[in-house]
Amino acid sequence: MKAAYTTRCCLVTVGAAALCAFTAPARSQAQAPLYSVTVLGSGYSAGGINASGQVPGTNLVTLGGANNWVFGINATDQVAGYSELPGNTVLHAVRWTGTTPTDLGTLGGADSDAEGINDSGQVAGSSLISGNVADHAVRWTGTTPTDLGTLGGTYSFGYGINASGQVTGRSQVAGNSGYHAVRWTGTTPTDLGTLGGDSSGSAINVSGEVAGYYYLTGASGPTHAAVWTGTTPADLGTLAAC
């Protein structure tokens, strides 16, 4: 029998960040809540969490610039993100091991960023290509970047990576008429399609299932969460308004 569920909304403010909405099984007042909120401190932003419950913050060594941003953490505490270089005009993707940053470089352009990291230390993100004419999704193995290409359009971006190195993100389709969620296996992109307007993959599991979102129409406006199994998208709907 399926448990009855109710949507509980709350607003949690940590520094300047606000998080909204919990969905939990309906319980009586006498029962303990199924969730807890931990304030991690002001002045920080959290970009990910690993299986041990560790959350990466922004208080890590930079590549010589003033600021850095972190998004992914793996089971061995390696963190992925990006940092300003000296002069604070250029950003490069970074993998931190402990507090030691490794500059992952670019695909020949000026800037790059990292969004996800798997337990092998492979990193997914994006980089400007030579001439700074477009961003392409990237997979870094060690410090070697692999250009994952596009679905026929100009731009693509990588966000999540699984244990086998599959990457998900979004790419412009031929004619640059819109963005579609994509799964890269090796350097082969699979168009995951959409249920309406533009779509994007955000995370990918060991089975290659992709979680992300799509716009109901066009490239902006109302969005719904979605999950793709193979190339079949399923609309996950929305939570009640807070």
C-alpha positions as CSV (number, residue, x, y, z in Angstrom):
1,M,0.0,0.0,0.0
2,K,1.3,3.4,-0.9
3,A,1.8,5.9,2.0
4,A,-0.4,9.0,2.0
5,Y,1.7,12.1,1.1
6,T,1.2,15.8,1.8
7,T,3.2,18.7,0.7
8,R,4.6,20.9,3.4
9,C,6.1,24.3,2.4
10,C,8.6,26.3,4.4
11,L,11.1,29.0,3.7
12,V,14.7,28.4,5.0
13,T,17.1,31.3,4.7
14,V,20.8,30.7,4.9
15,G,22.7,33.9,4.3
16,A,21.2,35.2,1.1
17,A,20.0,31.8,-0.1
18,A,16.4,30.6,0.2
19,L,15.2,27.0,-0.1
20,C,11.6,26.2,-0.5
21,A,9.3,23.1,-0.1
22,F,9.5,19.7,1.5
23,T,7.3,16.7,0.5
24,A,7.0,14.2,3.3
25,P,4.6,11.4,4.3
26,A,1.6,12.7,6.3
27,R,2.2,12.1,10.0
28,S,0.4,12.9,13.2
29,Q,1.6,15.7,15.5
30,A,2.8,13.1,18.0
31,Q,5.3,11.6,15.4
32,A,8.7,13.1,14.8
33,P,9.3,14.9,11.5
34,L,11.0,13.1,8.7
35,Y,13.4,15.9,7.9
36,S,15.6,18.4,9.6
37,V,17.1,21.7,8.6
38,T,20.7,22.5,9.5
39,V,22.0,26.0,9.1
40,L,25.5,25.8,7.5
41,G,26.4,29.4,8.2
42,S,25.9,32.7,6.5
43,G,28.0,34.0,3.7
44,Y,28.2,30.5,2.0
45,S,26.4,28.8,-0.7
46,A,26.0,25.0,-1.0
47,G,26.2,23.4,-4.4
48,G,26.0,19.6,-3.8
49,I,26.0,16.8,-1.3
50,N,27.7,13.4,-1.2
51,A,26.5,10.0,0.2
52,S,28.1,10.9,3.6
53,G,26.1,14.1,3.8
54,Q,29.1,16.4,3.2
55,V,28.2,19.7,1.5
56,P,30.8,21.7,-0.4
57,G,31.1,25.4,0.4
58,T,33.0,28.3,-1.1
59,N,35.7,28.6,1.5
60,L,38.4,26.8,-0.6
61,V,41.7,28.0,-2.1
62,T,41.3,29.8,-5.4
63,L,43.4,29.7,-8.5
64,G,44.9,33.1,-7.5
65,G,41.8,35.2,-8.0
66,A,39.4,36.6,-5.5
67,N,36.5,34.2,-5.7
68,N,35.5,30.6,-6.4
69,W,32.2,28.7,-6.8
70,V,31.7,25.0,-6.0
71,F,29.0,22.6,-7.2
72,G,29.8,18.9,-6.9
73,I,31.4,16.6,-4.3
74,N,32.2,12.9,-4.6
75,A,32.6,10.1,-2.1
76,T,36.4,10.8,-1.6
77,D,35.7,14.5,-0.8
78,Q,36.9,15.8,-4.1
79,V,35.0,19.0,-5.1
80,A,34.3,20.5,-8.5
81,G,33.6,24.1,-9.4
82,Y,35.4,27.0,-10.9
83,S,37.7,29.9,-9.8
84,E,38.8,33.3,-10.8
85,L,42.4,33.5,-12.0
86,P,44.7,36.4,-11.0
87,G,43.2,39.6,-12.2
88,N,39.6,38.2,-11.7
89,T,38.7,38.5,-15.4
90,V,39.0,34.8,-16.3
91,L,37.4,31.7,-14.8
92,H,38.7,28.1,-15.0
93,A,37.2,24.8,-14.0
94,V,38.7,23.4,-10.8
95,R,38.9,20.1,-9.0
96,W,39.8,20.4,-5.3
97,T,41.4,17.5,-3.5
98,G,41.4,18.5,0.1
99,T,42.0,22.2,-0.1
100,T,44.4,21.9,-3.1
101,P,43.0,23.2,-6.4
102,T,43.8,21.7,-9.8
103,D,43.3,24.0,-12.8
104,L,41.4,21.9,-15.4
105,G,42.0,24.3,-18.2
106,T,39.8,24.9,-21.2
107,L,39.0,23.7,-24.7
108,G,41.1,26.5,-26.1
109,G,38.9,29.4,-25.1
110,A,39.2,31.8,-22.2
111,D,36.8,30.4,-19.6
112,S,35.6,27.1,-18.3
113,D,33.4,25.8,-15.4
114,A,32.8,22.5,-13.7
115,E,29.4,21.4,-12.4
116,G,29.6,17.7,-11.5
117,I,32.1,15.1,-10.4
118,N,32.0,11.3,-10.1
119,D,33.8,9.1,-7.6
120,S,36.6,8.5,-10.1
121,G,37.3,12.2,-10.1
122,Q,36.0,12.7,-13.7
123,V,34.4,16.2,-14.0
124,A,31.6,17.5,-16.2
125,G,31.2,21.1,-17.2
126,S,31.5,23.5,-20.0
127,S,34.3,25.5,-21.7
128,L,34.7,28.2,-24.4
129,I,36.2,26.7,-27.5
130,S,39.1,28.3,-29.5
131,G,38.2,31.8,-30.6
132,N,35.7,32.1,-27.7
133,V,32.9,31.6,-30.3
134,A,30.8,29.1,-28.3
135,D,30.6,27.0,-25.1
136,H,30.8,23.2,-25.4
137,A,30.1,20.6,-22.8
138,V,33.2,19.0,-21.5
139,R,34.3,15.8,-19.6
140,W,37.7,16.1,-17.8
141,T,39.6,12.9,-17.0
142,G,42.5,14.0,-14.9
143,T,43.3,17.4,-16.5
144,T,42.5,16.3,-20.0
145,P,39.3,17.9,-21.4
146,T,37.2,16.1,-24.0
147,D,34.9,18.2,-26.1
148,L,31.5,16.5,-26.1
149,G,30.1,18.5,-29.0
150,T,26.5,19.4,-29.6
151,L,23.2,18.1,-31.0
152,G,23.9,20.1,-34.2
153,G,23.6,23.6,-32.8
154,T,26.3,26.0,-31.6
155,Y,26.2,25.7,-27.8
156,S,26.1,22.9,-25.3
157,F,26.6,22.7,-21.5
158,G,27.4,19.8,-19.2
159,Y,26.0,19.5,-15.7
160,G,25.9,16.0,-14.3
161,I,28.2,12.9,-14.6
162,N,27.7,9.3,-13.4
163,A,30.1,6.6,-12.4
164,S,30.7,5.4,-16.0
165,G,31.4,8.9,-17.3
166,Q,28.1,9.5,-19.0
167,V,27.3,13.3,-18.9
168,T,24.0,15.1,-19.0
169,G,23.2,18.7,-19.8
170,R,21.7,20.7,-22.6
171,S,22.5,21.5,-26.2
172,Q,21.2,23.6,-29.0
173,V,19.7,21.5,-31.7
174,A,20.3,22.0,-35.5
175,G,19.5,25.5,-36.6
176,N,19.8,26.8,-33.0
177,S,16.1,26.7,-32.7
178,G,16.1,25.6,-29.0
179,Y,17.9,23.6,-26.3
180,H,17.2,19.9,-25.6
181,A,18.3,17.8,-22.7
182,V,21.1,15.5,-23.8
183,R,23.0,12.4,-22.5
184,W,26.5,11.9,-23.7
185,T,28.0,8.4,-23.8
186,G,31.6,8.8,-24.7
187,T,31.3,11.7,-27.1
188,T,28.1,10.5,-28.6
189,P,25.1,12.8,-27.8
190,T,21.6,11.4,-27.4
191,D,18.8,13.9,-27.8
192,L,16.4,13.4,-24.9
193,G,13.7,15.6,-26.4
194,T,11.2,17.6,-24.4
195,L,7.6,17.7,-23.3
196,G,7.1,21.3,-24.5
197,G,9.7,24.0,-24.8
198,D,13.4,23.9,-24.1
199,S,14.7,21.2,-21.8
200,S,17.8,20.4,-19.8
201,G,19.4,17.5,-17.9
202,S,20.8,18.2,-14.5
203,A,21.8,14.9,-12.9
204,I,22.3,11.3,-14.1
205,N,22.4,8.0,-12.2
206,V,24.3,4.8,-12.8
207,S,21.6,3.5,-15.0
208,G,21.7,6.5,-17.3
209,E,18.4,7.9,-16.1
210,V,18.4,11.7,-16.3
211,A,16.7,14.2,-14.0
212,G,16.1,17.7,-15.2
213,Y,13.4,20.1,-16.3
214,Y,11.6,21.6,-19.3
215,Y,9.8,24.8,-20.1
216,L,6.1,24.3,-20.8
217,T,6.5,26.4,-23.9
218,G,9.5,28.2,-25.5
219,A,12.7,29.1,-23.7
220,S,11.3,30.7,-20.5
221,G,8.3,30.9,-18.2
222,P,6.7,28.0,-16.2
223,T,8.9,24.9,-15.8
224,H,8.2,21.3,-14.7
225,A,10.7,18.8,-13.3
226,A,11.2,15.8,-15.5
227,V,13.0,12.4,-15.6
228,W,14.2,10.6,-18.7
229,T,14.4,6.8,-18.9
230,G,16.2,6.0,-22.1
231,T,14.8,8.8,-24.3
232,T,11.3,8.8,-22.8
233,P,10.6,11.9,-20.7
234,A,8.1,11.8,-17.8
235,D,6.6,15.0,-16.3
236,L,7.2,15.1,-12.5
237,G,4.8,18.0,-12.0
238,T,5.3,20.7,-9.4
239,L,4.9,21.3,-5.7
240,A,2.3,23.5,-4.2
241,A,3.1,27.2,-4.1
242,C,4.8,28.5,-1.0
